[in-house]
């Protein structure tokens, strides 16, 4: 709608404020001028349906030199209505009523066309009508439904995973609201499957970076991105299921499983979870199985160190572990680069550890990663038993 309206009329027929308000009320609107109307210096402040609004109101002589529309040439005056982002509804009603009172000519300058009073009133009625309520969507999969936040979303996601992927999935609370993990145990291997997501805000809505990992127990957060306690990423912004398929499986970014780069509803997350179970889990299971002999040696050394340090020790550091393993600080620091930022796959890289004497290798690796082992102290017996099972030596319960 235009930001300007014109009514060509004769000055002698211009109404008072009361007459004008009465004409607008006949159209079904409660309109009154805030101040008395002075046509020598008119003002457009009105109250419309109980709310104050304003439009600019001006009275001019109808100058033939201004090239008025032909039907307007017979009138001696021009009443101009100007309005911005507000006041348009009141201006439409006032212009329509004025054109009827004065038997004038209602004109839209921007459209260069006449405007019927009935059409102006209909447009004002449309603008004033409350917005229709949005149709309530049934969210079979959601967080299209943004009311699902926090614990409600976690509970809903757990339900979806159980219903559509595997009934054993449960929430593993790791203590951070935006790090969310759902785990289940594979009874055949003893390994745990981790569907983990990072919640973040984008343009006012939640979205989730979805990763998949395999761990030897339902463990808490161990800290570093790379760890010899897991295969696959946990809570990574950069290594989602799509990246894992492309890089870890060397499947490229157009893999037939079509994983989603970002997940913004349950349907996408469930699809990624199924892709992870079908394609990534067999790969990571092989990684764990191939590294099981070395993992068993390292986990066992870690358990001995933690026993020697004792449960009451505040903060198990690499230095404390080195003392427990009879390593000097010089030896410990000399082999730091090879032992940190270590992944399970890296344990089989002989060149990485070539500079470390064989008798010191396990001690150096454990000492530099002792904080991760300390974080899973309570789960270490289960972790060792799981790795023994991968070697074919599972203990009977």
GIVENZI-V134688 format. One record per residue. N is the residue number from 1. RES is the residue in three letters. PSI is psi in degrees with one decimal (NA if undefined). Layout:
# GIVENZI-V134688
n: {N/N}
res: {RES/RES}
psi: {PSI/PSI}
This chain:
# GIVENZI-V134688
n: {1/2/3/4/5/6/7/8/9/10/11/12/13/14/15/16/17/18/19/20/21/22/23/24/25/26/27/28/29/30/31/32/33/34/35/36/37/38/39/40/41/42/43/44/45/46/47/48/49/50/51/52/53/54/55/56/57/58/59/60/61/62/63/64/65/66/67/68/69/70/71/72/73/74/75/76/77/78/79/80/81/82/83/84/85/86/87/88/89/90/91/92/93/94/95/96/97/98/99/100/101/102/103/104/105/106/107/108/109/110/111/112/113/114/115/116/117/118/119/120/121/122/123/124/125/126/127/128/129/130/131/132/133/134/135/136/137/138/139/140/141/142/143/144/145/146/147/148/149/150/151/152/153/154/155/156/157/158/159/160/161/162/163/164/165/166/167/168/169/170/171/172/173/174/175/176/177/178/179/180/181/182/183/184/185/186/187/188/189/190/191/192/193/194/195/196/197/198/199/200/201/202/203/204/205/206/207/208/209/210/211/212/213/214/215/216/217/218/219/220/221/222/223/224/225/226/227/228/229/230/231/232/233/234/235/236/237/238/239/240/241/242/243/244/245/246/247/248/249/250/251/252/253/254/255/256/257/258/259/260/261/262/263/264/265/266/267/268/269/270/271/272/273/274/275/276/277/278/279/280/281/282/283/284/285/286/287/288/289/290/291/292/293/294/295/296/297/298/299/300/301/302/303/304/305/306/307/308/309/310/311/312/313/314/315/316/317/318/319/320/321/322/323/324/325/326/327/328/329/330/331/332/333/334/335/336/337/338/339/340/341/342/343/344/345/346/347/348/349/350/351/352/353/354/355/356/357/358/359/360/361/362/363/364/365/366/367/368/369/370/371/372/373/374/375/376/377/378/379/380/381/382/383/384/385/386/387/388/389/390/391/392/393/394/395/396/397}
res: {UNK/UNK/UNK/UNK/UNK/UNK/UNK/UNK/UNK/UNK/UNK/UNK/UNK/UNK/UNK/UNK/UNK/UNK/UNK/UNK/UNK/UNK/UNK/UNK/UNK/UNK/UNK/UNK/UNK/UNK/UNK/UNK/UNK/UNK/UNK/UNK/UNK/UNK/UNK/UNK/UNK/UNK/UNK/UNK/UNK/UNK/UNK/UNK/UNK/UNK/UNK/UNK/UNK/UNK/UNK/UNK/UNK/UNK/UNK/UNK/UNK/UNK/UNK/UNK/UNK/UNK/UNK/UNK/UNK/UNK/UNK/UNK/UNK/UNK/UNK/UNK/UNK/UNK/UNK/UNK/UNK/UNK/UNK/UNK/UNK/UNK/UNK/UNK/UNK/UNK/UNK/UNK/UNK/UNK/UNK/UNK/UNK/UNK/UNK/UNK/UNK/UNK/UNK/UNK/UNK/UNK/UNK/UNK/UNK/UNK/UNK/UNK/UNK/UNK/UNK/UNK/UNK/UNK/UNK/UNK/UNK/UNK/UNK/UNK/UNK/UNK/UNK/UNK/UNK/UNK/UNK/UNK/UNK/UNK/UNK/UNK/UNK/UNK/UNK/UNK/UNK/UNK/UNK/UNK/UNK/UNK/UNK/UNK/UNK/UNK/UNK/UNK/UNK/UNK/UNK/UNK/UNK/UNK/UNK/UNK/UNK/UNK/UNK/UNK/UNK/UNK/UNK/UNK/UNK/UNK/UNK/UNK/UNK/UNK/UNK/UNK/UNK/UNK/UNK/UNK/UNK/UNK/UNK/UNK/UNK/UNK/UNK/UNK/UNK/UNK/UNK/UNK/UNK/UNK/UNK/UNK/UNK/UNK/UNK/UNK/UNK/UNK/UNK/UNK/UNK/UNK/UNK/UNK/UNK/UNK/UNK/UNK/UNK/UNK/UNK/UNK/UNK/UNK/UNK/UNK/UNK/UNK/UNK/UNK/UNK/UNK/UNK/UNK/UNK/UNK/UNK/UNK/UNK/UNK/UNK/UNK/UNK/UNK/UNK/UNK/UNK/UNK/UNK/UNK/UNK/UNK/UNK/UNK/UNK/UNK/UNK/UNK/UNK/UNK/UNK/UNK/UNK/UNK/UNK/UNK/UNK/UNK/UNK/UNK/UNK/UNK/UNK/UNK/UNK/UNK/UNK/UNK/UNK/UNK/UNK/UNK/UNK/UNK/UNK/UNK/UNK/UNK/UNK/UNK/UNK/UNK/UNK/UNK/UNK/UNK/UNK/UNK/UNK/UNK/UNK/UNK/UNK/UNK/UNK/UNK/UNK/UNK/UNK/UNK/UNK/UNK/UNK/UNK/UNK/UNK/UNK/UNK/UNK/UNK/UNK/UNK/UNK/UNK/UNK/UNK/UNK/UNK/UNK/UNK/UNK/UNK/UNK/UNK/UNK/UNK/UNK/UNK/UNK/UNK/UNK/UNK/UNK/UNK/UNK/UNK/UNK/UNK/UNK/UNK/UNK/UNK/UNK/UNK/UNK/UNK/UNK/UNK/UNK/UNK/UNK/UNK/UNK/UNK/UNK/UNK/UNK/UNK/UNK/UNK/UNK/UNK/UNK/UNK/UNK/UNK/UNK/UNK/UNK/UNK/UNK/UNK/UNK/UNK/UNK/UNK/UNK/UNK/UNK/UNK/UNK/UNK/UNK/UNK/UNK/UNK/UNK/UNK/UNK/UNK/UNK/UNK/UNK}
psi: {145.2/158.7/9.5/138.8/152.6/142.4/115.3/127.8/178.3/134.2/-34.7/-21.3/3.5/135.6/167.4/170.7/-39.5/-44.2/-40.5/-45.3/-40.3/-38.8/-38.1/-33.5/-28.3/-25.8/0.6/16.8/139.6/95.6/134.5/146.0/139.4/-38.9/161.4/150.7/119.3/108.7/-14.9/-30.3/71.7/153.1/150.3/25.5/123.8/162.4/120.4/115.0/41.1/-3.7/136.4/134.7/173.3/141.6/158.6/127.1/127.2/146.9/126.5/155.5/146.5/96.8/119.4/-26.9/-17.1/2.8/61.3/161.6/149.1/-42.9/-17.1/-4.5/-23.0/-8.9/153.3/-7.9/158.8/122.2/119.2/135.6/124.4/141.0/160.3/-131.6/-18.9/163.8/-7.4/-38.5/-46.5/-39.4/-40.2/-45.6/-43.6/-42.6/-41.1/-45.0/-41.3/-38.9/-32.0/-42.5/-43.9/-3.4/42.8/-166.8/112.5/126.9/141.3/103.9/-37.3/-36.6/-10.5/49.7/152.0/158.3/125.5/143.5/-39.6/-38.3/-37.1/-41.8/-41.4/-39.8/-41.0/-39.9/-40.9/-41.8/-32.9/-16.7/139.6/146.7/135.4/142.9/137.4/140.7/128.4/123.2/138.4/110.1/87.6/-39.6/134.7/146.0/31.2/-32.5/100.1/-1.5/-15.1/98.8/156.2/-131.2/-31.6/-41.9/-42.6/-45.7/-41.0/-39.9/-41.4/-42.0/-42.6/-42.9/-41.2/-38.1/-33.4/-14.2/-61.5/135.8/-10.3/-4.1/138.2/158.7/128.6/102.3/113.6/5.4/-0.7/129.1/-33.1/-0.3/111.8/134.6/137.9/130.3/156.0/154.4/132.5/108.8/-25.0/-32.7/-19.8/-6.5/155.6/135.1/131.2/112.9/105.8/142.3/149.7/120.2/134.5/161.9/132.5/117.8/43.1/-0.3/154.4/141.2/165.1/128.5/116.3/124.1/166.3/135.5/162.6/129.3/156.8/-4.6/169.7/83.2/157.1/-175.3/127.9/-2.5/-92.2/156.8/-39.9/137.8/148.9/15.0/6.7/156.5/122.3/160.4/151.4/125.2/54.8/136.5/-19.1/-11.5/65.3/-178.8/-40.0/-46.4/-37.5/-42.8/-42.3/-42.4/-55.7/-39.3/-5.5/37.6/-4.5/175.5/1.2/44.0/148.4/-20.5/-17.5/59.1/155.1/137.6/-44.9/150.0/120.5/7.3/167.0/-32.8/-42.6/-41.0/-42.7/-39.6/-46.2/-39.0/-40.8/-41.3/-42.6/-43.5/-38.0/-38.8/-42.3/-37.4/-46.4/-36.4/-49.4/-29.7/-40.7/-37.7/-47.8/-43.6/-43.5/-34.0/1.5/-44.0/-45.5/-40.3/-41.5/-41.4/-45.3/-42.5/-37.8/-41.7/-41.4/-40.7/-39.4/-41.4/-45.1/-33.6/-41.5/-40.3/-36.3/149.4/-20.0/-4.7/132.1/110.2/101.6/110.1/162.8/-35.6/-43.4/-40.4/-40.2/-42.2/-41.0/-25.0/6.9/36.9/140.8/157.1/-36.5/-44.7/-43.3/-50.2/-28.0/-23.6/24.3/-48.0/-36.2/-21.6/-13.2/166.6/44.6/133.5/160.8/-40.7/-29.4/-14.1/-22.3/6.9/99.7/-37.7/-31.0/-37.2/13.6/-32.1/-8.5/126.0/141.8/-34.7/-18.6/-6.5/-52.8/-39.6/-41.5/-43.2/-47.0/-44.1/-43.3/-16.4/17.3/-29.0/-34.1/-42.6/-35.5/-33.5/-24.1/26.6/-45.3/-27.9/-3.4/-42.4/-42.9/-39.5/-45.1/-40.4/-39.4/-44.0/-36.8/-38.4/-35.2/-25.4/1.9/17.7/41.0/131.8/147.0/138.8/NA}
